[in-house]
Amino acid sequence: MRIDIPNWLIIIAGAGQIFTALVYPYIRHKVFDWYNDVKKLKPLNQEIAKTYGRYIQGLNFSFGLIAICLASDLKNGSPLALAITGLIAAYWVGKVATQIAYYPMYDIPKKFIFKWGGFGMNALFVLFAVVFSLIFTQNLISLL
């Protein structure tokens, strides 16, 4: 059975990934007070933490740009489409799994915007995981 993922859904997922990259610094600063926590680390560990933060932001932005610019190519069944959609799917499935496994034990500020923003961000993460997992599956089936 073939499920055709429409390009508009891939583009929405791409725009959502770019959105997550753009709001990432705000979330780190306002929700998690991340910068004050990082200041408590040794200088090298501070730089490592900042570097990983930039990796996350860069990957989210890049995955979004790829999805927006190459929506049709991502589902063309080629080995490259399989590899890219597999990478993006694994990234977001891992993010959702991490979110479920570890984040509930932490206290997030109780402000209305943070509570509903958290629901919205989690919904986006699940959307990304589902969309790219489905495309990956279709690409895999096409290659078999």
SERO-4910 file (N, C-alpha, C, O; in steps of 0.05 Angstrom, whole numbers):
BEGIN
 pado doro    nc1    nc2    nc3   cac1   cac2   cac3    cc1    cc2    cc3    oc1    oc2    oc3
  Met    A     17    -24      0      0      0      0     18     25      0     36     27     16
  Arg    A     12     43    -18     27     68    -20     12     91     -8    -11     96    -15
  Ile    A     25    105     10     13    129     21     28    153      8     53    156     12
  Asp    A     14    169     -7     27    192    -20     27    216     -1      5    226      5
  Ile    A     50    223      8     52    247     25     52    271      7     70    274    -10
  Pro    A     32    289     10     32    312     -8     55    332     -2     64    334     20
  Asn    A     63    345    -23     85    364    -21     79    386     -1     96    395     14
  Trp    A     54    395      1     47    416     19     52    408     48     59    425     65
  Leu    A     48    382     54     53    373     82     83    373     88     91    380    110
  Ile    A     98    365     68    128    365     71    137    394     75    155    400     91
  Ile    A    126    412     60    133    441     62    125    452     89    140    468    100
  Ile    A    101    445     98     93    454    125    112    443    146    120    458    165
  Ala    A    120    417    144    140    406    162    166    421    160    179    426    180
  Gly    A    174    428    136    199    443    132    197    471    145    216    479    159
  Ala    A    175    484    142    171    511    154    171    508    185    182    525    199
  Gly    A    160    487    195    159    482    224    187    477    235    194    486    256
  Gln    A    204    463    219    231    458    228    247    484    228    263    489    247
  Ile    A    243    501    209    256    527    209    246    544    233    262    557    246
  Phe    A    220    542    238    209    556    261    223    547    287    230    563    304
  Thr    A    226    521    290    239    511    315    268    521    317    277    527    339
  Ala    A    281    524    294    309    534    295    309    564    303    326    572    318
  Leu    A    289    578    294    288    607    300    280    613    328    289    632    340
  Val    A    263    596    340    254    601    368    272    588    388    269    593    412
  Tyr    A    290    571    379    308    556    397    323    574    417    323    568    440
  Pro    A    335    596    407    349    614    427    330    626    448    337    628    471
  Tyr    A    306    633    440    286    644    459    279    623    480    277    629    503
  Ile    A    274    599    471    266    578    489    289    572    509    284    569    533
  Arg    A    313    570    499    336    566    517    338    588    537    343    582    561
  His    A    334    613    529    338    635    547    315    639    566    318    641    590
  Lys    A    290    640    555    267    647    572    255    624    587    246    627    609
  Val    A    255    600    575    242    577    587    261    562    605    254    555    628
  Phe    A    285    557    595    303    539    609    326    554    625    341    542    639
  Asp    A    328    580    621    349    596    634    377    582    629    394    581    646
  Trp    A    379    573    605    401    557    596    428    571    599    448    559    607
  Tyr    A    429    596    591    454    611    591    466    613    619    490    612    623
  Asn    A    449    618    639    459    619    667    469    592    676    489    590    691
  Asp    A    456    570    668    466    544    675    493    538    661    510    526    674
  Val    A    495    546    636    520    541    621    543    556    634    566    546    634
  Lys    A    538    580    645    559    595    657    572    581    681    594    587    689
  Lys    A    558    562    693    568    547    716    588    525    708    602    514    725
  Leu    A    590    519    682    608    499    672    636    510    669    640    534    668
  Lys    A    655    492    667    683    499    660    683    511    632    665    504    616
  Pro    A    702    528    626    702    542    599    700    523    575    684    528    557
  Leu    A    715    501    575    713    483    553    685    470    551    674    468    529
  Asn    A    674    462    574    647    451    574    626    471    565    606    464    552
  Gln    A    631    497    571    613    518    562    613    519    531    592    520    519
  Glu    A    636    518    520    638    519    491    626    494    478    614    496    457
  Ile    A    630    471    490    618    446    479    588    448    480    575    441    460
  Ala    A    577    457    502    548    460    504    537    480    483    517    475    471
  Lys    A    551    502    480    542    522    460    544    511    432    527    516    415
  Thr    A    565    495    427    569    483    400    546    464    394    535    464    373
  Tyr    A    539    447    414    517    428    409    491    443    405    474    434    390
  Gly    A    487    465    419    463    481    415    462    491    387    441    492    374
  Arg    A    485    500    376    486    510    349    481    487    329    469    491    308
  Tyr    A    492    463    335    487    440    318    457    435    316    446    431    294
  Ile    A    443    435    338    415    430    338    400    451    322    384    444    305
  Gln    A    407    476    327    394    497    312    400    495    282    382    499    265
  Gly    A    424    489    275    432    487    247    419    463    233    410    466    210
  Leu    A    417    441    247    404    418    235    374    423    231    364    416    210
  Asn    A    361    434    251    333    440    247    328    459    223    310    454    207
  Phe    A    345    480    221    342    498    199    348    485    172    333    488    153
  Ser    A    369    469    171    377    456    147    356    435    138    350    434    114
  Phe    A    346    419    156    326    400    149    301    414    139    288    405    120
  Gly    A    294    437    151    271    452    141    276    463    113    258    461     96
  Leu    A    299    473    108    306    484     82    305    462     60    295    466     38
  Ile    A    316    439     67    316    416     49    287    408     43    280    403     19
  Ala    A    270    407     63    242    399     59    227    419     41    211    411     24
  Ile    A    232    444     46    217    465     30    227    465      1    211    466    -17
  Cys    A    253    464     -3    264    467    -29    264    441    -46    263    442    -71
  Leu    A    263    418    -33    266    392    -47    243    373    -40    248    348    -38
  Ala    A    219    383    -35    197    365    -25    193    341    -44    191    319    -35
  Ser    A    192    346    -70    187    324    -89    211    305    -90    207    281    -91
  Asp    A    235    316    -89    259    299    -90    261    281    -65    273    259    -67
  Leu    A    251    290    -42    253    274    -18    236    249    -20    241    230     -5
  Lys    A    217    248    -38    200    224    -39    202    210    -67    184    196    -75
  Asn    A    225    214    -81    227    202   -107    237    173   -108    241    162   -129
  Gly    A    242    162    -84    251    134    -83    280    129    -89    288    105    -91
  Ser    A    296    149    -92    324    145    -97    339    138    -72    329    142    -50
  Pro    A    363    126    -75    379    120    -51    385    145    -34    385    144    -10
  Leu    A    390    168    -48    395    192    -33    371    202    -18    373    211      5
  Ala    A    347    200    -30    322    207    -16    318    189      8    310    198     30
  Leu    A    324    163      5    322    145     27    341    153     50    333    153     73
  Ala    A    366    159     43    386    167     63    378    193     78    379    194    102
  Ile    A    370    213     63    363    239     75    338    236     92    337    246    115
  Thr    A    317    224     82    293    221     98    297    203    122    285    207    142
  Gly    A    314    183    119    321    166    142    335    181    163    330    178    187
  Leu    A    354    199    155    368    215    174    349    234    189    349    236    213
  Ile    A    332    248    174    313    267    186    293    252    204    287    262    226
  Ala    A    283    230    195    264    214    211    278    205    237    266    207    258
  Ala    A    302    194    235    316    185    259    321    207    279    318    204    303
  Tyr    A    328    231    268    333    254    285    307    261    301    308    265    325
  Trp    A    284    263    287    260    271    300    248    249    318    236    255    339
  Val    A    250    224    309    240    202    326    257    202    352    246    198    374
  Gly    A    283    206    349    300    207    373    293    230    391    293    228    415
  Lys    A    286    253    379    278    277    395    253    271    410    250    277    434
  Val    A    233    259    397    208    253    410    212    232    432    201    235    454
  Ala    A    228    212    427    234    192    448    248    204    472    241    198    495
  Thr    A    267    222    467    281    236    488    262    253    504    262    254    528
  Gln    A    244    267    489    225    285    502    207    269    521    202    278    543
  Ile    A    198    246    512    180    229    528    195    217    552    185    216    574
  Ala    A    219    208    547    234    193    568    246    211    590    246    203    613
  Tyr    A    255    235    582    270    251    601    258    277    610    261    285    633
  Tyr    A    244    290    592    236    318    597    213    320    618    212    340    632
  Pro    A    195    301    621    174    304    640    184    307    669    169    317    686
  Met    A    208    298    675    218    300    702    229    328    709    236    333    732
  Tyr    A    229    346    689    240    373    694    216    392    697    196    389    684
  Asp    A    221    413    713    200    432    717    204    456    698    224    469    697
  Ile    A    183    460    682    183    482    663    166    504    675    146    498    688
  Pro    A    174    530    671    158    551    683    128    549    676    121    539    655
  Lys    A    112    557    695     83    552    693     68    573    677     43    572    675
  Lys    A     82    592    665     68    613    649     52    600    627     59    579    615
  Phe    A     29    612    621     10    602    600     24    597    574     21    576    562
  Ile    A     40    616    565     53    614    539     73    591    538     75    577    517
  Phe    A     87    586    560    106    564    560     92    537    561    101    518    548
  Lys    A     70    535    576     55    510    577     44    503    550     48    480    540
  Trp    A     30    521    537     18    516    511     39    515    489     36    501    469
  Gly    A     60    531    492     82    529    473     95    502    474    103    491    453
  Gly    A     97    490    498    108    463    500     91    443    486    101    425    472
  Phe    A     65    445    489     46    427    474     50    431    444     51    411    429
  Gly    A     51    456    436     55    461    407     81    451    396     81    439    374
  Met    A    102    455    410    128    445    401    128    414    400    139    403    381
  Asn    A    117    402    420    116    372    420     99    362    397    106    342    384
  Ala    A     77    376    391     61    368    367     77    371    342     75    354    324
  Leu    A     93    392    340    110    395    316    130    373    314    134    362    293
  Phe    A    143    366    336    163    345    336    151    318    327    163    303    311
  Val    A    127    312    337    113    288    328    106    289    299    109    270    284
  Leu    A     97    313    289     91    316    261    115    310    244    114    296    224
  Phe    A    138    322    252    163    318    237    170    288    236    178    277    215
  Ala    A    169    275    259    176    247    261    158    230    244    167    212    230
  Val    A    132    235    244    113    219    228    117    224    198    118    205    183
  Val    A    118    249    190    120    256    162    145    244    150    144    231    129
  Phe    A    168    248    163    193    238    151    196    208    154    210    195    138
  Ser    A    184    196    174    184    167    176    167    154    154    175    134    143
  Leu    A    144    167    148    128    157    126    142    159     99    141    141     83
  Ile    A    155    182     94    169    186     69    192    166     68    197    154     47
  Phe    A    207    162     90    229    143     90    218    115     84    230    100     68
  Thr    A    196    107     96    184     81     90    177     78     61    182     57     49
  Gln    A    165     98     50    158     97     21    182     95      3    183     80    -16
  Asn    A    203    110     10    228    108     -5    240     80     -3    250     69    -22
  Leu    A    239     68     21    250     42     25    234     21      9    246      4     -4
  Ile    A    208     23      9    191      5     -6    197      8    -36    198    -12    -51
  Ser    A    201     32    -45    207     37    -74    233     24    -82    236     15   -105
  Leu    A    253     22    -64    279     11    -70    280    -20    -68    298    -32    -78
  Leu    A    260    -31    -54    260    -61    -51    250    -76    -75    249   -100    -74
***
